[in-house]
Amino acid sequence: MRPQEIIEKKREGLELSTDEIAIFIKGVCDKSWADYQTSALLMAMFIRGLSDAESETLTREMLYSGEVLDFSDIEQPKADKHSTGGVGDKTSLLIAPIVAACGVTVPMVSGRGLGHTGGTLDKLESIPGYNVKLPTEEFRRIVKTCGFAMAGQTEQIAPADRKLYALRDATATVPYIPLIVASIMSKKLAEGLDALVLDVKTGSGAFMQRLEDSKKLSHALVETGVKFGLKAQAVVSDMNQPLGQFVGNAHEIYECLKILRGESAESANATAELSIELSARMLILSGIADSIDAARALVESKISGGDALERFRKNVGCQGGDQSVCDDPEKLLEKGTHVREIKATESGFVSTIDTLAIGNALSEIGGGRVRAEDEIDNAIGYECVARLGDEVAAGDTIGILTCRNADQATRAGNKIATAHAVRESAPELPPLIHDVISA
């Protein structure tokens, strides 16, 4: 069947058959479909929609377009966590060693940052020597050695998604739930998991800013996981302000290490709280704990007892990184950088924070990527001094920007300052967790 016939059928709003979707994905992988033909069908799917049957078939074909990892020789349950991304969202860095210390194997295939959202792989690479480019056999070896590995998607894992995501990003067809679900779940199902917890963000710094949309995506992700025999649950968490104390690759690793060492500031509490909650839910789905209270207690004991820190240290060594950062997190923060304190321009309560604007401001000066090929400057970061609901006086420091020079400080600093709105009355604070979606 020619690509034109499949494109025309979906363009007219008709349902594609299993064979037609299989032909499409095969054409994407063997390059018998031109990029413009793939883009045309993606746009037709975006506009005309996909049925539940089409969505399930698309996910399955993308999943089996490449290798599915097999960890059946590991007796422990296998689980992972996926986040839809946000500003300062660093929980994966804590969850992997915590859950591994609790007796669950975590084969974590992560991504890089693009736009206002940070990427786990970029953060890990701020640790000197840390290698996230692992071939499959090395990935398996490290998982077996220390209970978890964190690496990027290889060309063998869901290769159709790699091509489709790039074209979706270029053709403005990213924000459509069936395509999002197929992209996320094809990669996660390829990890050979028993359980998956999804952290779906909502709010000003989230991919989906409306709570209603975030819940719809959560339901779709969980339902898809269950259809493929995966135990899945979604947590809808807040992104109306950066998560925790810091934004920026090296700064976020620093924050996580301070939490694991029991030395974190109060402003990092949200990072710890959400990481504990997501870890606990992974333990329940994996059968390690039978109640949320018992699971939280086990997680907290692995942090306070130092087990999670030692698991992180072991992983850093296995993946070629400098383990001394676990003993001296300050080594991650580059000396001699330019620092600007962001000041409140009026007195009152911090009522809203444009989290998207903060993420974009940092990306534009090198703290993230505006384009996929951009290099990241790990030294750039931002400390969130004032949180939603905090009372401030004009001239108070509401944040601290770390950058390279005065020009960057002005460009990003002014945008970050205007991202904070101060009002006379205290706002109603959003919960850290809005909802939990189960099958």
C-alpha positions in Angstrom: 0.0 0.0 0.0 1.4 3.4 -1.0 1.9 6.1 1.7 -0.5 8.4 -0.1 -3.4 5.9 0.3 -2.9 5.7 4.1 -2.5 9.5 4.4 -5.6 10.1 2.4 -7.6 7.6 4.5 -6.7 9.3 7.8 -7.1 12.8 6.2 -10.7 11.9 5.5 -11.2 10.9 9.1 -11.4 7.1 8.6 -9.9 4.6 11.0 -6.7 3.0 10.0 -6.3 -0.8 10.2 -3.7 -2.7 12.2 -1.9 -3.5 8.9 -1.9 0.2 7.8 -0.4 1.4 11.0 2.2 -1.4 10.8 3.1 -0.3 7.3 3.5 3.3 8.5 5.8 2.4 11.4 7.9 0.0 9.2 8.2 2.8 6.6 9.4 5.2 9.3 12.1 2.8 10.4 13.3 1.6 7.0 13.0 5.1 5.6 10.7 4.0 2.7 8.4 6.8 3.9 9.8 10.3 3.2 9.8 12.8 6.1 7.1 14.9 4.4 4.8 11.8 4.1 5.4 10.9 7.8 4.7 14.5 8.8 1.5 14.5 6.7 0.1 11.5 8.4 1.1 12.8 11.8 -0.8 16.0 11.1 -3.8 14.0 9.8 -3.8 12.0 13.1 -3.5 15.2 15.1 -6.4 16.9 13.4 -8.7 13.9 12.7 -7.9 12.0 15.9 -7.1 8.3 16.7 -9.5 5.7 18.1 -8.6 3.6 21.1 -7.8 0.7 18.8 -5.6 2.9 16.6 -3.8 4.3 19.7 -3.1 0.8 21.1 -1.9 -0.5 17.7 0.4 2.6 17.2 1.9 2.0 20.7 2.4 -1.7 20.0 4.0 -1.1 16.6 6.3 1.6 18.0 7.3 -0.7 20.9 8.2 -3.6 18.7 10.0 -1.5 16.1 13.1 -2.2 18.1 14.5 -4.2 21.0 12.6 -5.1 24.2 14.9 -5.5 27.1 14.7 -8.8 29.0 15.5 -8.8 32.7 13.7 -12.1 33.4 17.0 -13.5 34.8 16.7 -10.9 37.7 14.4 -12.2 40.4 13.6 -8.8 41.9 10.7 -6.8 40.6 11.5 -4.3 37.8 10.0 -0.8 38.0 10.6 2.7 36.7 9.2 6.2 37.0 8.5 8.6 34.1 7.8 12.3 34.4 6.3 14.5 31.7 8.9 17.2 32.7 9.1 20.5 34.4 11.4 23.1 35.8 13.6 21.9 38.6 12.1 18.4 38.2 14.9 16.2 39.5 13.1 13.4 41.3 14.5 10.6 39.1 17.9 11.3 40.6 16.6 10.4 44.0 14.0 7.8 43.1 16.4 5.4 41.3 18.8 4.9 44.2 16.1 4.9 46.8 13.9 2.3 45.2 17.0 0.2 44.3 18.0 0.3 48.0 14.5 -1.1 48.8 15.0 -4.2 46.7 13.5 -3.2 43.3 15.5 -3.2 40.0 15.3 0.1 38.2 16.3 0.1 34.5 15.8 3.8 33.9 15.9 5.0 30.3 15.9 8.8 30.5 15.9 11.8 28.1 17.5 15.1 27.5 16.1 18.5 28.1 14.5 20.6 25.4 13.0 24.1 25.8 12.0 25.0 29.4 12.2 21.4 30.8 15.4 19.9 32.1 16.7 16.4 31.2 17.9 13.7 33.6 20.8 12.8 31.3 22.0 16.4 31.1 21.9 16.6 34.9 23.9 13.4 35.3 26.5 14.6 32.8 27.3 17.5 35.2 29.0 14.8 37.3 32.6 14.6 35.9 33.0 11.4 33.9 29.4 10.1 34.2 28.5 8.2 31.1 24.9 8.0 30.0 25.7 6.5 26.5 25.5 2.8 27.4 25.2 -0.1 25.0 22.5 -2.6 26.0 24.9 -5.1 27.5 26.7 -2.5 29.6 23.3 -1.2 30.7 22.3 -4.7 31.8 25.6 -5.2 33.6 25.2 -2.0 35.6 21.6 -2.8 36.5 22.7 -6.1 37.9 25.7 -4.6 39.7 24.0 -1.8 41.6 20.3 -2.2 41.2 19.8 0.6 38.7 21.2 2.3 35.7 20.4 5.6 34.1 21.0 5.9 30.4 19.7 7.4 27.2 17.5 5.7 24.6 19.6 3.7 22.2 19.0 3.3 18.5 17.6 -0.2 19.3 14.9 0.9 21.8 11.7 2.1 20.1 13.5 3.5 17.1 10.3 4.6 15.5 9.7 7.0 18.4 13.1 8.7 17.9 12.1 9.7 14.4 8.5 10.5 15.1 9.2 12.7 18.0 11.7 14.8 16.1 9.1 15.3 13.3 6.3 16.0 15.8 8.4 18.7 17.5 9.1 20.3 14.1 5.5 20.2 12.9 3.7 21.3 16.1 2.0 18.0 16.5 3.4 17.2 20.0 0.4 18.1 22.3 -2.0 15.3 21.3 -2.7 12.7 24.0 -2.7 9.5 21.8 0.7 10.5 20.2 2.1 11.4 23.7 1.0 8.1 25.1 2.4 6.1 22.2 5.7 7.9 22.6 6.1 7.5 26.3 4.7 4.0 26.7 6.6 2.5 23.7 9.9 3.5 25.4 8.8 2.4 28.9 7.3 -0.9 27.9 10.6 -1.7 26.0 12.4 -1.6 29.4 10.9 -5.0 30.4 9.2 -3.6 33.5 6.7 -5.1 35.9 5.5 -1.7 37.2 5.6 2.0 36.2 4.7 5.2 38.1 4.0 8.2 36.0 4.5 11.7 37.3 2.2 13.9 35.2 2.9 17.6 35.8 0.2 20.4 35.8 0.5 24.2 36.1 2.4 27.1 34.6 5.7 25.2 34.1 4.1 21.9 32.8 3.8 20.6 29.3 0.0 20.5 30.0 -0.9 23.5 32.1 -4.6 22.7 32.7 -5.4 20.2 35.5 -8.2 18.6 33.4 -5.7 17.9 30.5 -3.1 16.5 32.9 -5.7 14.1 34.3 -6.8 13.0 30.9 -3.2 12.2 30.0 -2.8 10.3 33.3 -5.8 8.1 32.6 -4.6 7.4 29.1 -1.1 6.4 30.2 -2.3 4.2 33.0 -4.9 2.5 30.8 -2.4 1.8 28.1 0.0 0.3 30.6 -2.6 -2.0 32.0 -3.5 -3.1 28.4 0.1 -4.2 27.9 0.2 -6.2 31.2 2.0 -3.5 33.2 1.1 -2.4 36.7 0.7 1.4 36.4 -0.3 4.4 38.4 -0.1 8.1 37.7 0.5 11.0 40.2 -0.6 14.4 39.0 1.9 16.8 40.6 2.1 20.6 40.7 4.3 22.7 38.5 3.1 26.2 39.3 6.5 26.9 40.7 9.9 25.3 40.2 10.2 22.1 42.1 12.5 22.4 45.2 15.4 24.6 45.8 17.4 24.7 42.5 17.0 24.8 38.8 20.0 23.9 36.6 21.9 20.7 35.9 24.8 20.8 38.4 22.7 22.6 41.0 20.0 20.0 40.9 22.5 17.2 41.4 23.8 19.2 44.3 20.3 19.5 45.8 19.7 15.7 45.5 23.0 14.8 47.1 22.3 17.2 50.0 18.9 15.4 50.5 20.5 12.0 50.4 23.1 13.2 52.9 20.4 14.7 55.2 21.8 18.2 54.8 19.2 19.8 52.6 17.6 23.2 53.1 14.0 23.7 53.9 13.4 25.0 50.3 14.3 21.5 49.0 11.4 19.9 51.0 9.1 19.6 47.9 11.7 17.7 46.0 12.1 15.2 48.9 8.4 14.9 49.5 7.5 14.2 45.9 10.4 11.8 45.5 9.3 9.9 48.6 5.7 9.7 47.4 6.7 8.4 43.9 9.2 5.9 45.4 6.6 4.6 47.8 4.1 4.0 45.1 6.7 2.1 43.0 7.2 -0.1 46.0 3.5 -0.9 46.4 3.1 -1.7 42.7 6.2 -3.9 42.9 4.9 -5.8 45.9 7.6 -4.7 48.3 5.1 -2.9 50.6 1.4 -3.4 51.1 0.4 0.1 52.3 1.4 3.6 51.4 2.4 4.3 55.0 4.7 1.3 55.2 6.2 2.1 51.8 6.9 5.7 52.9 8.5 4.6 56.1 10.8 2.1 54.2 11.8 4.9 51.8 12.5 7.4 54.5 14.6 4.8 56.3 16.8 4.2 53.2 17.4 7.9 53.1 18.1 8.5 56.8 20.2 5.4 57.1 22.5 6.4 54.2 21.6 3.3 52.0 20.3 5.4 49.1 23.4 7.6 49.1 25.6 4.6 49.0 23.6 3.1 46.2 23.9 6.4 44.3 27.7 6.4 44.9 28.0 2.9 43.6 26.1 3.8 40.4 28.3 6.9 39.8 31.3 4.6 39.9 29.7 2.0 37.7 28.9 4.7 35.1 32.4 6.2 35.2 31.6 9.3 37.3 33.6 11.0 40.1 32.3 9.4 43.3 33.9 12.1 45.4 30.9 14.4 44.7 28.9 12.2 47.0 31.2 13.3 49.9 31.6 16.9 48.8 28.6 18.0 46.7 30.1 21.6 46.6 32.6 20.3 44.0 29.7 20.3 41.5 29.3 24.1 41.7 31.8 25.9 39.5 33.8 28.7 41.2 34.2 32.2 39.8 30.8 32.4 38.2 28.7 35.6 38.0 25.9 35.8 40.6 22.9 38.1 40.6 20.4 38.4 43.4 16.8 38.8 42.1 15.0 41.4 44.2 11.3 41.9 44.9 10.1 45.2 43.4 7.2 45.6 45.8 5.9 44.3 49.2 3.3 41.7 49.7 2.8 38.0 49.0 4.2 36.0 46.1 1.0 35.2 44.4 2.0 33.6 41.1 5.2 32.4 39.5 5.5 32.0 35.7 7.5 28.8 35.9 7.7 28.5 32.1 9.3 31.9 31.9 12.0 31.0 34.4 12.8 27.8 32.5 13.0 29.6 29.2 15.1 32.4 30.7 17.7 29.9 31.9 17.6 28.0 28.6 18.2 31.1 26.6 21.5 31.8 28.4 22.8 28.2 28.0 21.3 26.5 31.0 19.1 24.4 28.7 18.4 23.8 25.1 16.5 26.0 22.7 17.4 23.7 19.9 18.2 20.0 20.1 21.8 20.5 19.0 22.5 23.2 21.6 25.3 22.7 24.1 24.4 23.1 27.8 26.4 25.1 30.4 26.1 23.1 33.6 27.3 26.0 35.7 24.2 28.0 35.0 21.5 27.7 37.7 18.9 29.4 39.8 18.1 29.2 43.5 14.4 29.7 44.3 14.5 31.7 47.5 10.9 32.9 47.6 8.1 30.4 47.1 4.4 30.8 46.4 2.7 32.4 49.4 5.9 33.8 50.9 5.6 37.3 52.3 8.3 39.6 50.9 9.3 43.3 51.2 10.4 45.5 48.4 14.2 44.8 48.0 14.1 41.4 49.5 16.0 38.6 47.6 13.5 36.3 45.9 16.1 34.3 43.9 19.7 33.9 43.1 20.9 33.5 39.5 24.3 32.0 38.7 25.6 32.6 35.2 28.7 33.6 33.2 28.6 37.3 32.9 26.7 40.6 33.5 25.0 40.4 30.1 23.5 37.0 30.9 22.6 38.2 34.4 20.6 41.1 32.9 18.9 39.1 30.2 17.8 36.2 32.4 17.5 38.2 35.6 15.0 40.7 34.3 12.8 37.9 32.9 12.9 35.9 36.2 12.1 39.0 38.2 9.0 39.7 36.1 8.0 36.0 36.4 7.1 36.7 40.1 3.9 38.5 40.8 3.5 40.0 44.3 0.1 41.0 45.6 -1.3 42.4 48.9 -3.2 39.3 49.9 -1.8 35.8 50.3 -2.8 33.3 47.5 -4.4 30.0 47.9 -1.5 27.5 47.6 -1.8 24.6 45.2 -1.2 21.1 46.6 2.0 19.4 45.7 0.0 16.4 44.6 -3.4 17.1 42.9 -4.5 13.5 42.2 -3.5 9.9 42.0 -4.8 7.9 39.0 -5.1 4.2 39.2 -6.4 1.6 36.8 
